[in-house]
């Protein structure tokens, strides 16, 4: 992807085409001219006429969360929520085992799976249950990664 702000402006233009100006103006409490400013290509207009749009502002929130270790979990929950609205899910692209042996990783699997089961048994909130499930999946992925890595080097 190129310049994220240009991409955000293109996406906003597509949203505007699909939803219509009236919907977005009512949603954001703005006028059509403001929508035009939000999607203007920065290279084609003066800096005074550029207005930061909602996707660009949201990118700043994401960057802030990414910079904070506690924010990473919140960001993951947020992206998972967005994905769930579309019927999907978020998975980490990189899995890094944190134990030296498959056996040690399998102990982590058992612990995290028990924590997930306990969350369900105790009637935990959706966020808590999803967090526990994600932790269990992560541990299983780490075990699988280490196991497969050992198979290819053996």
N, C-alpha and C positions, 0 to 999 in steps of 0.2 A: 504494500500500500504506500502511496506517496505521502504528501503532506497531510497529516491528520486533520488539520483545520479545513483544508480544501475538501477532503473526503467527507467530513462532517457536514459541510455546506451542501455538497451534492446529495447526500442522504436526506438532509432537511428539505431540499428542493423536491426530491422524490416523494417524501412524506406529504409535502404540501400539495403535490399533484394528486395524490391518492385521496387524502382526507378533505382537501378543499380549504380555502382561506377562512371561511366563516367558522369552521370547527376549530382551527388553530387560534384564530383571533379570540374566540370565546374562551378557549382553554387557557391561553396565556395572558388574557386581558390586554391585548395589544391591537394595533391596526395593521392593515395590509402593508403599509410602508415599512413597518418594523419587520415583518416577515421578509420583505425584500432585502432589508439591511442584513438580516441574519443569514441569508443565503448568497449574498453578493461575493463574488470571487475577489479576494483581497488584492490581487494583481491588477484588477480592472477598475478599482474605485479609490477614492482618497481615504486616508486613514480616519478622517473625521466621520465619514459615512459608514464605516464598518461598525457593526455591533456584534458582540459575542453572543452566539446562539446557545441554546440549551445543550446540545451535544458537546459543544466546546467547553461549556461550564462543567458538564458532567465529567469530561476528561480530566479537568483539574481536580475534581473530587477523587477520581480513580488514582491519579498520580499521588495525591496526598495519602490515600490509604496504602498504596504500594510502598511508600516511604516509611511506613510505621509497621513494625512487626505484628502488632495487634490488629492493624488495619487489613492485613492480608487475609485473615479469617473472615472479617466483615465483608471484604471485597468478594471473596469466594462465595459467601452466602448470597450476596447481592446478585452476582452473575448466575448463580444457581437458580435464584428466583426468576430472573429474566428468562433463563433457558426453560424453566418449568412452565412458564406462560406459553411457550411455543411447543411444549410437549417434548422437550429435550433435556439434556443434562450437561454439566461441565465436568471435564476430566483434566487433570494435570497432564501436560505433555511429557514431563520428565519425571521418572520415578528413581529415587536414590535410596537403596537399602541403607539402613542405619546400624545394622548388626553385621558381624563378621561371618556368621554361619547361617545356613538355612534353618537349623534347629532353633537358634536364638530368634530368628525372624518368626518362626512358627509360634513361639511362646508369645510374642507380641500379637500375633493373629488371634490367639485364644483370648488374651486379655481384652483386646479391643472388641472382639465379638461378644464377650460377656458383658462389656459395658453397653454395647448396643442393645443387647437383649434386656438388660436391666432398665435401660431408658424406656423401652417398650412396655415392660412389666409395670413400671412405676407411673405410666401415663404421662410421660414427658411431653413437652410442647413439640410442635412440628420442627421448629428450629433445632431444638436439642436432639431430637431423634435423627434428623438429617445429619447433624454434626457427628453424632456417634456412628451412624452408618458410613459416612464419608471416611471417618478415621479407620473403621474396620476394613473398608475397601482399600484404603491406602496401605495398610499393613499387609494385606493379602497381595497387593500389587508388588510391594517390596520383596516379599518372600518369593513370588514368582520370578521377578527380575533376577534375584540372586541365584535361584535354582537354575534358571535357563542359562545364566552366565556361566555357572559351573559346568553345565552340560556341554557347552560349546568349547570349554577349555580343557575338558577331560579327555 
